[in-house]
Amino acid sequence: MLARNGLEAVQMAKQHQPHLILMDIQMPQMDGLEATRQIRADTKTHSIPIIALTALVMPGDLERCLEAGANHYLAKPIKLKQLLEMIAQQLSKTDN
C-alpha cells in the first residue's frame, strides 16, 4: 500500500493495520512526524513498527523522529541491504 500524504498514511494504518510502516517525513497535507504521532496515539495502531525515511538530514532529525514515535530512522538515499535488515529486525521484534 502507498499513501500519497500523511492523512492517507494515518487512515491506511487504522484501516489495514500493517505489520510495518515506512514513513516518509516530507509529505503534503500532514508531515510524517505528525502522522507518526497520530498512529502512536491510536490503541489499534500504536504498536506497529515505523521506520522514518527522510531526504533532509539535519542535526536533530533522528531525535525528532524517535520523539514522534518512530522505531528507527534512515536517511535517503537508502541502501537496499540496510533497509531489508532493518525491516527484518523490526518484524522479528513484533513476532516475540
PDB file of N, CA, C and O in Angstrom:
ATOM      1  N   MET A   1       0.838  -1.170   0.000  1.00  0.00           N
ATOM      2  CA  MET A   1       0.000   0.000   0.000  1.00  0.00           C
ATOM      3  C   MET A   1       0.883   1.234   0.000  1.00  0.00           C
ATOM      4  O   MET A   1       1.985   1.234   0.549  1.00  0.00           O
ATOM      5  N   LEU A   2       0.382   2.268  -0.619  1.00  0.00           N
ATOM      6  CA  LEU A   2       1.128   3.515  -0.707  1.00  0.00           C
ATOM      7  C   LEU A   2       0.210   4.684  -0.398  1.00  0.00           C
ATOM      8  O   LEU A   2      -0.809   4.884  -1.060  1.00  0.00           O
ATOM      9  N   ALA A   3       0.582   5.447   0.609  1.00  0.00           N
ATOM     10  CA  ALA A   3      -0.171   6.654   0.953  1.00  0.00           C
ATOM     11  C   ALA A   3       0.481   7.837   0.236  1.00  0.00           C
ATOM     12  O   ALA A   3       1.708   7.927   0.175  1.00  0.00           O
ATOM     13  N   ARG A   4      -0.329   8.737  -0.302  1.00  0.00           N
ATOM     14  CA  ARG A   4       0.198   9.895  -1.020  1.00  0.00           C
ATOM     15  C   ARG A   4       0.462  11.078  -0.102  1.00  0.00           C
ATOM     16  O   ARG A   4       1.110  12.043  -0.510  1.00  0.00           O
ATOM     17  N   ASN A   5      -0.028  11.020   1.129  1.00  0.00           N
ATOM     18  CA  ASN A   5       0.196  12.103   2.078  1.00  0.00           C
ATOM     19  C   ASN A   5       0.013  11.558   3.496  1.00  0.00           C
ATOM     20  O   ASN A   5      -0.393  10.412   3.689  1.00  0.00           O
ATOM     21  N   GLY A   6       0.318  12.399   4.476  1.00  0.00           N
ATOM     22  CA  GLY A   6       0.247  11.967   5.862  1.00  0.00           C
ATOM     23  C   GLY A   6      -1.146  11.581   6.331  1.00  0.00           C
ATOM     24  O   GLY A   6      -1.305  10.653   7.124  1.00  0.00           O
ATOM     25  N   LEU A   7      -2.161  12.297   5.837  1.00  0.00           N
ATOM     26  CA  LEU A   7      -3.541  11.952   6.212  1.00  0.00           C
ATOM     27  C   LEU A   7      -3.896  10.546   5.740  1.00  0.00           C
ATOM     28  O   LEU A   7      -4.479   9.759   6.485  1.00  0.00           O
ATOM     29  N   GLU A   8      -3.537  10.241   4.497  1.00  0.00           N
ATOM     30  CA  GLU A   8      -3.797   8.893   3.977  1.00  0.00           C
ATOM     31  C   GLU A   8      -3.017   7.851   4.766  1.00  0.00           C
ATOM     32  O   GLU A   8      -3.523   6.756   5.013  1.00  0.00           O
ATOM     33  N   ALA A   9      -1.798   8.177   5.161  1.00  0.00           N
ATOM     34  CA  ALA A   9      -0.979   7.230   5.929  1.00  0.00           C
ATOM     35  C   ALA A   9      -1.673   6.848   7.236  1.00  0.00           C
ATOM     36  O   ALA A   9      -1.717   5.673   7.600  1.00  0.00           O
ATOM     37  N   VAL A  10      -2.208   7.832   7.931  1.00  0.00           N
ATOM     38  CA  VAL A  10      -2.901   7.564   9.198  1.00  0.00           C
ATOM     39  C   VAL A  10      -4.156   6.734   8.934  1.00  0.00           C
ATOM     40  O   VAL A  10      -4.407   5.752   9.632  1.00  0.00           O
ATOM     41  N   GLN A  11      -4.937   7.119   7.941  1.00  0.00           N
ATOM     42  CA  GLN A  11      -6.170   6.392   7.615  1.00  0.00           C
ATOM     43  C   GLN A  11      -5.872   4.953   7.218  1.00  0.00           C
ATOM     44  O   GLN A  11      -6.556   4.030   7.660  1.00  0.00           O
ATOM     45  N   MET A  12      -4.846   4.759   6.379  1.00  0.00           N
ATOM     46  CA  MET A  12      -4.498   3.413   5.925  1.00  0.00           C
ATOM     47  C   MET A  12      -3.977   2.555   7.081  1.00  0.00           C
ATOM     48  O   MET A  12      -4.275   1.363   7.157  1.00  0.00           O
ATOM     49  N   ALA A  13      -3.207   3.159   7.970  1.00  0.00           N
ATOM     50  CA  ALA A  13      -2.710   2.408   9.130  1.00  0.00           C
ATOM     51  C   ALA A  13      -3.874   1.914   9.980  1.00  0.00           C
ATOM     52  O   ALA A  13      -3.878   0.768  10.432  1.00  0.00           O
ATOM     53  N   LYS A  14      -4.854   2.773  10.195  1.00  0.00           N
ATOM     54  CA  LYS A  14      -6.019   2.388  11.001  1.00  0.00           C
ATOM     55  C   LYS A  14      -6.855   1.327  10.307  1.00  0.00           C
ATOM     56  O   LYS A  14      -7.328   0.385  10.943  1.00  0.00           O
ATOM     57  N   GLN A  15      -7.037   1.478   9.006  1.00  0.00           N
ATOM     58  CA  GLN A  15      -7.885   0.556   8.264  1.00  0.00           C
ATOM     59  C   GLN A  15      -7.231  -0.805   8.051  1.00  0.00           C
ATOM     60  O   GLN A  15      -7.886  -1.836   8.201  1.00  0.00           O
ATOM     61  N   HIS A  16      -5.944  -0.817   7.703  1.00  0.00           N
ATOM     62  CA  HIS A  16      -5.285  -2.068   7.307  1.00  0.00           C
ATOM     63  C   HIS A  16      -4.382  -2.668   8.389  1.00  0.00           C
ATOM     64  O   HIS A  16      -4.044  -3.850   8.325  1.00  0.00           O
ATOM     65  N   GLN A  17      -3.995  -1.870   9.372  1.00  0.00           N
ATOM     66  CA  GLN A  17      -3.110  -2.318  10.440  1.00  0.00           C
ATOM     67  C   GLN A  17      -1.953  -3.179   9.907  1.00  0.00           C
ATOM     68  O   GLN A  17      -1.871  -4.370  10.207  1.00  0.00           O
ATOM     69  N   PRO A  18      -1.062  -2.566   9.114  1.00  0.00           N
ATOM     70  CA  PRO A  18       0.039  -3.324   8.507  1.00  0.00           C
ATOM     71  C   PRO A  18       1.039  -3.805   9.554  1.00  0.00           C
ATOM     72  O   PRO A  18       1.019  -3.360  10.702  1.00  0.00           O
ATOM     73  N   HIS A  19       1.906  -4.712   9.142  1.00  0.00           N
ATOM     74  CA  HIS A  19       2.932  -5.244  10.043  1.00  0.00           C
ATOM     75  C   HIS A  19       4.048  -4.244  10.278  1.00  0.00           C
ATOM     76  O   HIS A  19       4.735  -4.312  11.297  1.00  0.00           O
ATOM     77  N   LEU A  20       4.242  -3.300   9.333  1.00  0.00           N
ATOM     78  CA  LEU A  20       5.323  -2.326   9.422  1.00  0.00           C
ATOM     79  C   LEU A  20       4.987  -1.143   8.528  1.00  0.00           C
ATOM     80  O   LEU A  20       4.313  -1.298   7.510  1.00  0.00           O
ATOM     81  N   ILE A  21       5.459   0.043   8.910  1.00  0.00           N
ATOM     82  CA  ILE A  21       5.230   1.245   8.108  1.00  0.00           C
ATOM     83  C   ILE A  21       6.567   1.887   7.785  1.00  0.00           C
ATOM     84  O   ILE A  21       7.392   2.099   8.674  1.00  0.00           O
ATOM     85  N   LEU A  22       6.785   2.200   6.501  1.00  0.00           N
ATOM     86  CA  LEU A  22       7.902   3.040   6.075  1.00  0.00           C
ATOM     87  C   LEU A  22       7.315   4.431   5.923  1.00  0.00           C
ATOM     88  O   LEU A  22       6.509   4.670   5.023  1.00  0.00           O
ATOM     89  N   MET A  23       7.708   5.347   6.789  1.00  0.00           N
ATOM     90  CA  MET A  23       7.089   6.670   6.854  1.00  0.00           C
ATOM     91  C   MET A  23       8.018   7.735   6.277  1.00  0.00           C
ATOM     92  O   MET A  23       9.081   8.012   6.833  1.00  0.00           O
ATOM     93  N   ASP A  24       7.611   8.322   5.169  1.00  0.00           N
ATOM     94  CA  ASP A  24       8.344   9.455   4.610  1.00  0.00           C
ATOM     95  C   ASP A  24       8.049  10.671   5.486  1.00  0.00           C
ATOM     96  O   ASP A  24       6.889  10.933   5.806  1.00  0.00           O
ATOM     97  N   ILE A  25       9.064  11.401   5.869  1.00  0.00           N
ATOM     98  CA  ILE A  25       8.866  12.547   6.748  1.00  0.00           C
ATOM     99  C   ILE A  25       8.367  13.758   5.961  1.00  0.00           C
ATOM    100  O   ILE A  25       7.624  14.576   6.504  1.00  0.00           O
ATOM    101  N   GLN A  26       8.756  13.888   4.707  1.00  0.00           N
ATOM    102  CA  GLN A  26       8.377  15.032   3.881  1.00  0.00           C
ATOM    103  C   GLN A  26       7.145  14.669   3.034  1.00  0.00           C
ATOM    104  O   GLN A  26       7.282  14.209   1.901  1.00  0.00           O
ATOM    105  N   MET A  27       5.958  14.878   3.585  1.00  0.00           N
ATOM    106  CA  MET A  27       4.730  14.582   2.849  1.00  0.00           C
ATOM    107  C   MET A  27       3.800  15.790   2.891  1.00  0.00           C
ATOM    108  O   MET A  27       3.857  16.591   3.825  1.00  0.00           O
ATOM    109  N   PRO A  28       2.939  15.920   1.870  1.00  0.00           N
ATOM    110  CA  PRO A  28       1.980  17.024   1.870  1.00  0.00           C
ATOM    111  C   PRO A  28       0.821  16.768   2.842  1.00  0.00           C
ATOM    112  O   PRO A  28       0.619  15.647   3.308  1.00  0.00           O
ATOM    113  N   GLN A  29       0.086  17.807   3.128  1.00  0.00           N
ATOM    114  CA  GLN A  29      -1.108  17.833   3.982  1.00  0.00           C
ATOM    115  C   GLN A  29      -0.811  17.564   5.453  1.00  0.00           C
ATOM    116  O   GLN A  29      -1.326  18.266   6.324  1.00  0.00           O
ATOM    117  N   MET A  30       0.001  16.572   5.736  1.00  0.00           N
ATOM    118  CA  MET A  30       0.428  16.260   7.104  1.00  0.00           C
ATOM    119  C   MET A  30       1.795  15.594   6.975  1.00  0.00           C
ATOM    120  O   MET A  30       1.940  14.609   6.251  1.00  0.00           O
ATOM    121  N   ASP A  31       2.789  16.124   7.667  1.00  0.00           N
ATOM    122  CA  ASP A  31       4.111  15.519   7.523  1.00  0.00           C
ATOM    123  C   ASP A  31       4.183  14.178   8.250  1.00  0.00           C
ATOM    124  O   ASP A  31       3.290  13.820   9.018  1.00  0.00           O
ATOM    125  N   GLY A  32       5.246  13.459   7.993  1.00  0.00           N
ATOM    126  CA  GLY A  32       5.407  12.129   8.562  1.00  0.00           C
ATOM    127  C   GLY A  32       5.549  12.112  10.069  1.00  0.00           C
ATOM    128  O   GLY A  32       5.189  11.128  10.715  1.00  0.00           O
ATOM    129  N   LEU A  33       6.073  13.200  10.642  1.00  0.00           N
ATOM    130  CA  LEU A  33       6.183  13.257  12.103  1.00  0.00           C
ATOM    131  C   LEU A  33       4.806  13.308  12.742  1.00  0.00           C
ATOM    132  O   LEU A  33       4.545  12.587  13.705  1.00  0.00           O
ATOM    133  N   GLU A  34       3.921  14.150  12.222  1.00  0.00           N
ATOM    134  CA  GLU A  34       2.565  14.230  12.768  1.00  0.00           C
ATOM    135  C   GLU A  34       1.796  12.939  12.493  1.00  0.00           C
ATOM    136  O   GLU A  34       1.045  12.471  13.349  1.00  0.00           O
ATOM    137  N   ALA A  35       1.977  12.367  11.315  1.00  0.00           N
ATOM    138  CA  ALA A  35       1.307  11.101  11.011  1.00  0.00           C
ATOM    139  C   ALA A  35       1.765  10.013  11.986  1.00  0.00           C
ATOM    140  O   ALA A  35       0.955   9.218  12.462  1.00  0.00           O
ATOM    141  N   THR A  36       3.050   9.984  12.273  1.00  0.00           N
ATOM    142  CA  THR A  36       3.585   9.009  13.234  1.00  0.00           C
ATOM    143  C   THR A  36       2.974   9.231  14.613  1.00  0.00           C
ATOM    144  O   THR A  36       2.582   8.271  15.278  1.00  0.00           O
ATOM    145  N   ARG A  37       2.890  10.480  15.048  1.00  0.00           N
ATOM    146  CA  ARG A  37       2.280  10.783  16.353  1.00  0.00           C
ATOM    147  C   ARG A  37       0.838  10.289  16.414  1.00  0.00           C
ATOM    148  O   ARG A  37       0.414   9.717  17.418  1.00  0.00           O
ATOM    149  N   GLN A  38       0.086  10.513  15.336  1.00  0.00           N
ATOM    150  CA  GLN A  38      -1.320  10.090  15.329  1.00  0.00           C
ATOM    151  C   GLN A  38      -1.447   8.571  15.311  1.00  0.00           C
ATOM    152  O   GLN A  38      -2.345   8.016  15.944  1.00  0.00           O
ATOM    153  N   ILE A  39      -0.568   7.904  14.600  1.00  0.00           N
ATOM    154  CA  ILE A  39      -0.586   6.436  14.587  1.00  0.00           C
ATOM    155  C   ILE A  39      -0.264   5.907  15.981  1.00  0.00           C
ATOM    156  O   ILE A  39      -0.895   4.954  16.439  1.00  0.00           O
ATOM    157  N   ARG A  40       0.693   6.502  16.648  1.00  0.00           N
ATOM    158  CA  ARG A  40       1.067   6.088  18.008  1.00  0.00           C
ATOM    159  C   ARG A  40      -0.042   6.373  19.018  1.00  0.00           C
ATOM    160  O   ARG A  40      -0.164   5.662  20.016  1.00  0.00           O
ATOM    161  N   ALA A  41      -0.840   7.392  18.776  1.00  0.00           N
ATOM    162  CA  ALA A  41      -1.902   7.778  19.716  1.00  0.00           C
ATOM    163  C   ALA A  41      -3.109   6.848  19.665  1.00  0.00           C
ATOM    164  O   ALA A  41      -3.922   6.852  20.589  1.00  0.00           O
ATOM    165  N   ASP A  42      -3.241   6.061  18.617  1.00  0.00           N
ATOM    166  CA  ASP A  42      -4.387   5.170  18.446  1.00  0.00           C
ATOM    167  C   ASP A  42      -4.045   3.792  19.006  1.00  0.00           C
ATOM    168  O   ASP A  42      -3.022   3.208  18.646  1.00  0.00           O
ATOM    169  N   THR A  43      -4.891   3.279  19.876  1.00  0.00           N
ATOM    170  CA  THR A  43      -4.610   1.981  20.508  1.00  0.00           C
ATOM    171  C   THR A  43      -4.554   0.835  19.502  1.00  0.00           C
ATOM    172  O   THR A  43      -3.894  -0.173  19.754  1.00  0.00           O
ATOM    173  N   LYS A  44      -5.234   0.975  18.369  1.00  0.00           N
ATOM    174  CA  LYS A  44      -5.220  -0.086  17.351  1.00  0.00           C
ATOM    175  C   LYS A  44      -3.926  -0.118  16.551  1.00  0.00           C
ATOM    176  O   LYS A  44      -3.567  -1.153  15.991  1.00  0.00           O
ATOM    177  N   THR A  45      -3.225   1.009  16.495  1.00  0.00           N
ATOM    178  CA  THR A  45      -2.039   1.096  15.639  1.00  0.00           C
ATOM    179  C   THR A  45      -0.761   1.456  16.395  1.00  0.00           C
ATOM    180  O   THR A  45       0.306   1.545  15.789  1.00  0.00           O
ATOM    181  N   HIS A  46      -0.853   1.660  17.681  1.00  0.00           N
ATOM    182  CA  HIS A  46       0.300   2.180  18.423  1.00  0.00           C
ATOM    183  C   HIS A  46       1.520   1.271  18.426  1.00  0.00           C
ATOM    184  O   HIS A  46       2.635   1.754  18.623  1.00  0.00           O
ATOM    185  N   SER A  47       1.345  -0.022  18.215  1.00  0.00           N
ATOM    186  CA  SER A  47       2.487  -0.935  18.286  1.00  0.00           C
ATOM    187  C   SER A  47       3.077  -1.298  16.923  1.00  0.00           C
ATOM    188  O   SER A  47       4.019  -2.087  16.860  1.00  0.00           O
ATOM    189  N   ILE A  48       2.547  -0.743  15.836  1.00  0.00           N
ATOM    190  CA  ILE A  48       3.084  -1.027  14.503  1.00  0.00           C
ATOM    191  C   ILE A  48       4.475  -0.403  14.403  1.00  0.00           C
ATOM    192  O   ILE A  48       4.626   0.791  14.661  1.00  0.00           O
ATOM    193  N   PRO A  49       5.499  -1.187  14.033  1.00  0.00           N
ATOM    194  CA  PRO A  49       6.826  -0.605  13.862  1.00  0.00           C
ATOM    195  C   PRO A  49       6.821   0.429  12.732  1.00  0.00           C
ATOM    196  O   PRO A  49       6.228   0.205  11.677  1.00  0.00           O
ATOM    197  N   ILE A  50       7.489   1.562  12.968  1.00  0.00           N
ATOM    198  CA  ILE A  50       7.572   2.627  11.975  1.00  0.00           C
ATOM    199  C   ILE A  50       9.039   2.966  11.746  1.00  0.00           C
ATOM    200  O   ILE A  50       9.773   3.276  12.684  1.00  0.00           O
ATOM    201  N   ILE A  51       9.452   2.904  10.489  1.00  0.00           N
ATOM    202  CA  ILE A  51      10.790   3.327  10.094  1.00  0.00           C
ATOM    203  C   ILE A  51      10.636   4.650   9.354  1.00  0.00           C
ATOM    204  O   ILE A  51      10.006   4.711   8.298  1.00  0.00           O
ATOM    205  N   ALA A  52      11.212   5.697   9.912  1.00  0.00           N
ATOM    206  CA  ALA A  52      11.134   7.033   9.311  1.00  0.00           C
ATOM    207  C   ALA A  52      12.190   7.161   8.220  1.00  0.00           C
ATOM    208  O   ALA A  52      13.340   6.758   8.401  1.00  0.00           O
ATOM    209  N   LEU A  53      11.784   7.729   7.083  1.00  0.00           N
ATOM    210  CA  LEU A  53      12.687   7.946   5.951  1.00  0.00           C
ATOM    211  C   LEU A  53      12.692   9.424   5.613  1.00  0.00           C
ATOM    212  O   LEU A  53      11.631  10.043   5.531  1.00  0.00           O
ATOM    213  N   THR A  54      13.863   9.997   5.416  1.00  0.00           N
ATOM    214  CA  THR A  54      13.918  11.408   5.069  1.00  0.00           C
ATOM    215  C   THR A  54      15.100  11.715   4.160  1.00  0.00           C
ATOM    216  O   THR A  54      16.157  11.092   4.258  1.00  0.00           O
ATOM    217  N   ALA A  55      14.902  12.680   3.279  1.00  0.00           N
ATOM    218  CA  ALA A  55      15.964  13.138   2.397  1.00  0.00           C
ATOM    219  C   ALA A  55      16.721  14.302   3.013  1.00  0.00           C
ATOM    220  O   ALA A  55      17.882  14.528   2.674  1.00  0.00           O
ATOM    221  N   LEU A  56      16.092  15.036   3.899  1.00  0.00           N
ATOM    222  CA  LEU A  56      16.724  16.181   4.546  1.00  0.00           C
ATOM    223  C   LEU A  56      17.359  15.726   5.849  1.00  0.00           C
ATOM    224  O   LEU A  56      16.667  15.474   6.836  1.00  0.00           O
ATOM    225  N   VAL A  57      18.660  15.625   5.842  1.00  0.00           N
ATOM    226  CA  VAL A  57      19.367  15.170   7.028  1.00  0.00           C
ATOM    227  C   VAL A  57      19.939  16.391   7.733  1.00  0.00           C
ATOM    228  O   VAL A  57      20.932  16.975   7.299  1.00  0.00           O
ATOM    229  N   MET A  58      19.295  16.756   8.820  1.00  0.00           N
ATOM    230  CA  MET A  58      19.697  17.921   9.595  1.00  0.00           C
ATOM    231  C   MET A  58      19.999  17.463  11.023  1.00  0.00           C
ATOM    232  O   MET A  58      19.480  16.442  11.475  1.00  0.00           O
ATOM    233  N   PRO A  59      20.837  18.220  11.727  1.00  0.00           N
ATOM    234  CA  PRO A  59      21.072  17.872  13.134  1.00  0.00           C
ATOM    235  C   PRO A  59      19.736  17.834  13.893  1.00  0.00           C
ATOM    236  O   PRO A  59      18.914  18.743  13.775  1.00  0.00           O
ATOM    237  N   GLY A  60      19.547  16.794  14.651  1.00  0.00           N
ATOM    238  CA  GLY A  60      18.323  16.661  15.440  1.00  0.00           C
ATOM    239  C   GLY A  60      17.215  15.878  14.758  1.00  0.00           C
ATOM    240  O   GLY A  60      16.208  15.570  15.396  1.00  0.00           O
ATOM    241  N   ASP A  61      17.370  15.543  13.470  1.00  0.00           N
ATOM    242  CA  ASP A  61      16.318  14.799  12.765  1.00  0.00           C
ATOM    243  C   ASP A  61      16.063  13.440  13.407  1.00  0.00           C
ATOM    244  O   ASP A  61      14.911  13.055  13.608  1.00  0.00           O
ATOM    245  N   LEU A  62      17.113  12.725  13.725  1.00  0.00           N
ATOM    246  CA  LEU A  62      16.951  11.415  14.354  1.00  0.00           C
ATOM    247  C   LEU A  62      16.143  11.543  15.640  1.00  0.00           C
ATOM    248  O   LEU A  62      15.202  10.782  15.865  1.00  0.00           O
ATOM    249  N   GLU A  63      16.506  12.492  16.473  1.00  0.00           N
ATOM    250  CA  GLU A  63      15.812  12.688  17.742  1.00  0.00           C
ATOM    251  C   GLU A  63      14.347  13.057  17.528  1.00  0.00           C
ATOM    252  O   GLU A  63      13.476  12.546  18.232  1.00  0.00           O
ATOM    253  N   ARG A  64      14.063  13.940  16.562  1.00  0.00           N
ATOM    254  CA  ARG A  64      12.666  14.337  16.284  1.00  0.00           C
ATOM    255  C   ARG A  64      11.841  13.140  15.823  1.00  0.00           C
ATOM    256  O   ARG A  64      10.688  12.987  16.226  1.00  0.00           O
ATOM    257  N   CYS A  65      12.423  12.301  14.990  1.00  0.00           N
ATOM    258  CA  CYS A  65      11.698  11.121  14.509  1.00  0.00           C
ATOM    259  C   CYS A  65      11.420  10.144  15.649  1.00  0.00           C
ATOM    260  O   CYS A  65      10.317   9.610  15.758  1.00  0.00           O
ATOM    261  N   LEU A  66      12.408   9.917  16.485  1.00  0.00           N
ATOM    262  CA  LEU A  66      12.219   8.999  17.606  1.00  0.00           C
ATOM    263  C   LEU A  66      11.234   9.567  18.625  1.00  0.00           C
ATOM    264  O   LEU A  66      10.424   8.826  19.182  1.00  0.00           O
ATOM    265  N   GLU A  67      11.298  10.875  18.871  1.00  0.00           N
ATOM    266  CA  GLU A  67      10.354  11.507  19.796  1.00  0.00           C
ATOM    267  C   GLU A  67       8.919  11.426  19.279  1.00  0.00           C
ATOM    268  O   GLU A  67       7.980  11.329  20.070  1.00  0.00           O
ATOM    269  N   ALA A  68       8.744  11.467  17.957  1.00  0.00           N
ATOM    270  CA  ALA A  68       7.410  11.363  17.366  1.00  0.00           C
ATOM    271  C   ALA A  68       6.867   9.941  17.471  1.00  0.00           C
ATOM    272  O   ALA A  68       5.660   9.726  17.355  1.00  0.00           O
ATOM    273  N   GLY A  69       7.764   8.959  17.693  1.00  0.00           N
ATOM    274  CA  GLY A  69       7.316   7.584  17.857  1.00  0.00           C
ATOM    275  C   GLY A  69       7.883   6.595  16.864  1.00  0.00           C
ATOM    276  O   GLY A  69       7.512   5.421  16.886  1.00  0.00           O
ATOM    277  N   ALA A  70       8.775   7.042  15.989  1.00  0.00           N
ATOM    278  CA  ALA A  70       9.389   6.111  15.037  1.00  0.00           C
ATOM    279  C   ALA A  70      10.294   5.141  15.790  1.00  0.00           C
ATOM    280  O   ALA A  70      10.917   5.502  16.788  1.00  0.00           O
ATOM    281  N   ASN A  71      10.357   3.913  15.299  1.00  0.00           N
ATOM    282  CA  ASN A  71      11.242   2.918  15.897  1.00  0.00           C
ATOM    283  C   ASN A  71      12.670   3.085  15.398  1.00  0.00           C
ATOM    284  O   ASN A  71      13.630   2.777  16.105  1.00  0.00           O
ATOM    285  N   HIS A  72      12.794   3.577  14.171  1.00  0.00           N
ATOM    286  CA  HIS A  72      14.109   3.758  13.587  1.00  0.00           C
ATOM    287  C   HIS A  72      14.037   4.838  12.531  1.00  0.00           C
ATOM    288  O   HIS A  72      12.957   5.313  12.180  1.00  0.00           O
ATOM    289  N   TYR A  73      15.211   5.227  12.022  1.00  0.00           N
ATOM    290  CA  TYR A  73      15.343   6.366  11.109  1.00  0.00           C
ATOM    291  C   TYR A  73      16.389   6.027  10.062  1.00  0.00           C
ATOM    292  O   TYR A  73      17.458   5.515  10.392  1.00  0.00           O
ATOM    293  N   LEU A  74      16.085   6.309   8.801  1.00  0.00           N
ATOM    294  CA  LEU A  74      17.048   6.140   7.710  1.00  0.00           C
ATOM    295  C   LEU A  74      17.047   7.392   6.841  1.00  0.00           C
ATOM    296  O   LEU A  74      15.992   7.947   6.535  1.00  0.00           O
ATOM    297  N   ALA A  75      18.229   7.824   6.453  1.00  0.00           N
ATOM    298  CA  ALA A  75      18.362   8.966   5.559  1.00  0.00           C
ATOM    299  C   ALA A  75      18.454   8.471   4.117  1.00  0.00           C
ATOM    300  O   ALA A  75      19.097   7.459   3.837  1.00  0.00           O
ATOM    301  N   LYS A  76      17.809   9.193   3.213  1.00  0.00           N
ATOM    302  CA  LYS A  76      17.877   8.877   1.788  1.00  0.00           C
ATOM    303  C   LYS A  76      19.175   9.450   1.231  1.00  0.00           C
ATOM    304  O   LYS A  76      19.630  10.476   1.736  1.00  0.00           O
ATOM    305  N   PRO A  77      19.785   8.857   0.238  1.00  0.00           N
ATOM    306  CA  PRO A  77      19.365   7.620  -0.425  1.00  0.00           C
ATOM    307  C   PRO A  77      19.590   6.409   0.481  1.00  0.00           C
ATOM    308  O   PRO A  77      20.575   6.330   1.215  1.00  0.00           O
ATOM    309  N   ILE A  78      18.678   5.500   0.407  1.00  0.00           N
ATOM    310  CA  ILE A  78      18.680   4.333   1.288  1.00  0.00           C
ATOM    311  C   ILE A  78      19.324   3.159   0.568  1.00  0.00           C
ATOM    312  O   ILE A  78      19.042   2.892  -0.600  1.00  0.00           O
ATOM    313  N   LYS A  79      20.182   2.476   1.279  1.00  0.00           N
ATOM    314  CA  LYS A  79      20.799   1.258   0.743  1.00  0.00           C
ATOM    315  C   LYS A  79      19.821   0.113   0.983  1.00  0.00           C
ATOM    316  O   LYS A  79      19.364  -0.107   2.104  1.00  0.00           O
ATOM    317  N   LEU A  80      19.512  -0.606  -0.080  1.00  0.00           N
ATOM    318  CA  LEU A  80      18.509  -1.669  -0.008  1.00  0.00           C
ATOM    319  C   LEU A  80      18.852  -2.705   1.059  1.00  0.00           C
ATOM    320  O   LEU A  80      17.976  -3.125   1.815  1.00  0.00           O
ATOM    321  N   LYS A  81      20.109  -3.118   1.128  1.00  0.00           N
ATOM    322  CA  LYS A  81      20.503  -4.126   2.119  1.00  0.00           C
ATOM    323  C   LYS A  81      20.246  -3.613   3.540  1.00  0.00           C
ATOM    324  O   LYS A  81      19.749  -4.351   4.390  1.00  0.00           O
ATOM    325  N   GLN A  82      20.583  -2.360   3.789  1.00  0.00           N
ATOM    326  CA  GLN A  82      20.359  -1.770   5.110  1.00  0.00           C
ATOM    327  C   GLN A  82      18.868  -1.719   5.429  1.00  0.00           C
ATOM    328  O   GLN A  82      18.463  -2.031   6.548  1.00  0.00           O
ATOM    329  N   LEU A  83      18.050  -1.327   4.453  1.00  0.00           N
ATOM    330  CA  LEU A  83      16.604  -1.269   4.655  1.00  0.00           C
ATOM    331  C   LEU A  83      16.039  -2.653   4.946  1.00  0.00           C
ATOM    332  O   LEU A  83      15.243  -2.813   5.872  1.00  0.00           O
ATOM    333  N   LEU A  84      16.435  -3.643   4.174  1.00  0.00           N
ATOM    334  CA  LEU A  84      15.933  -5.007   4.384  1.00  0.00           C
ATOM    335  C   LEU A  84      16.329  -5.544   5.757  1.00  0.00           C
ATOM    336  O   LEU A  84      15.531  -6.206   6.421  1.00  0.00           O
ATOM    337  N   GLU A  85      17.556  -5.261   6.182  1.00  0.00           N
ATOM    338  CA  GLU A  85      17.993  -5.699   7.511  1.00  0.00           C
ATOM    339  C   GLU A  85      17.178  -5.026   8.606  1.00  0.00           C
ATOM    340  O   GLU A  85      16.810  -5.659   9.596  1.00  0.00           O
ATOM    341  N   MET A  86      16.897  -3.728   8.421  1.00  0.00           N
ATOM    342  CA  MET A  86      16.130  -3.003   9.421  1.00  0.00           C
ATOM    343  C   MET A  86      14.683  -3.504   9.480  1.00  0.00           C
ATOM    344  O   MET A  86      14.113  -3.636  10.563  1.00  0.00           O
ATOM    345  N   ILE A  87      14.098  -3.780   8.321  1.00  0.00           N
ATOM    346  CA  ILE A  87      12.735  -4.327   8.288  1.00  0.00           C
ATOM    347  C   ILE A  87      12.699  -5.678   8.997  1.00  0.00           C
ATOM    348  O   ILE A  87      11.811  -5.930   9.811  1.00  0.00           O
ATOM    349  N   ALA A  88      13.660  -6.544   8.688  1.00  0.00           N
ATOM    350  CA  ALA A  88      13.699  -7.864   9.326  1.00  0.00           C
ATOM    351  C   ALA A  88      13.852  -7.720  10.834  1.00  0.00           C
ATOM    352  O   ALA A  88      13.207  -8.442  11.595  1.00  0.00           O
ATOM    353  N   GLN A  89      14.699  -6.797  11.269  1.00  0.00           N
ATOM    354  CA  GLN A  89      14.914  -6.582  12.694  1.00  0.00           C
ATOM    355  C   GLN A  89      13.626  -6.120  13.379  1.00  0.00           C
ATOM    356  O   GLN A  89      13.273  -6.624  14.445  1.00  0.00           O
ATOM    357  N   GLN A  90      12.932  -5.170  12.771  1.00  0.00           N
ATOM    358  CA  GLN A  90      11.694  -4.645  13.369  1.00  0.00           C
ATOM    359  C   GLN A  90      10.596  -5.715  13.395  1.00  0.00           C
ATOM    360  O   GLN A  90       9.862  -5.831  14.376  1.00  0.00           O
ATOM    361  N   LEU A  91      10.490  -6.491  12.317  1.00  0.00           N
ATOM    362  CA  LEU A  91       9.460  -7.528  12.284  1.00  0.00           C
ATOM    363  C   LEU A  91       9.766  -8.661  13.269  1.00  0.00           C
ATOM    364  O   LEU A  91       8.849  -9.256  13.836  1.00  0.00           O
ATOM    365  N   SER A  92      11.031  -8.953  13.470  1.00  0.00           N
ATOM    366  CA  SER A  92      11.376 -10.020  14.436  1.00  0.00           C
ATOM    367  C   SER A  92      11.016  -9.608  15.850  1.00  0.00           C
ATOM    368  O   SER A  92      10.703 -10.461  16.680  1.00  0.00           O
ATOM    369  N   LYS A  93      11.056  -8.307  16.141  1.00  0.00           N
ATOM    370  CA  LYS A  93      10.668  -7.824  17.469  1.00  0.00           C
ATOM    371  C   LYS A  93       9.169  -7.994  17.700  1.00  0.00           C
ATOM    372  O   LYS A  93       8.741  -8.252  18.826  1.00  0.00           O
ATOM    373  N   THR A  94       8.362  -7.851  16.634  1.00  0.00           N
ATOM    374  CA  THR A  94       6.918  -7.984  16.798  1.00  0.00           C
ATOM    375  C   THR A  94       6.472  -9.434  16.858  1.00  0.00           C
ATOM    376  O   THR A  94       5.367  -9.728  17.314  1.00  0.00           O
ATOM    377  N   ASP A  95       7.334 -10.349  16.397  1.00  0.00           N
ATOM    378  CA  ASP A  95       6.990 -11.773  16.443  1.00  0.00           C
ATOM    379  C   ASP A  95       7.140 -12.381  17.828  1.00  0.00           C
ATOM    380  O   ASP A  95       6.598 -13.451  18.103  1.00  0.00           O
ATOM    381  N   ASN A  96       7.867 -11.708  18.689  1.00  0.00           N
ATOM    382  CA  ASN A  96       8.115 -12.251  20.030  1.00  0.00           C
ATOM    383  C   ASN A  96       6.952 -12.051  20.953  1.00  0.00           C
ATOM    384  O   ASN A  96       7.010 -12.453  22.115  1.00  0.00           O
TER     385      ASN A  96
END
